[in-house]
Amino acid sequence: MTRRLIAAVLTTGLIGLVLLSLRQQRIALVHDMSMLHVRMSNDETSLWRARAEVAEMIQPASLGVPDDHDLRSALAQPADPPPDAAHD
């Protein structure tokens, strides 16, 4: 009877240690995930700052992008007719 009681107490103690170890691993993983989320948030913030700086520095005129009026006038002009071989 005493041996069974000692075995039961030891088994319960081992199971408790295993459960505490698993709990500690879970807490460590949650902490790591939280730190990764903070890093991702900081990286995203710096990315948006960089995008805003680029948007402030670049103007459409400096890129050589035609405005809508230039595009419409270019599209409205008829294309040159193909050369006619009979007139040569």
DAFEN-V481585 format. One record per helix or strand. SS is the DSSP state (alpha for helix, beta for strand). FROM is the first residue (numbers start at 1). TO is the last residue. If there is no record, write none. Layout:
ss = [SS & SS]
from = [FROM & FROM]
to = [TO & TO]
//
This chain:
ss = [alpha & alpha & alpha & alpha]
from = [2 & 60 & 68 & 85]
to = [57 & 63 & 76 & 87]
//
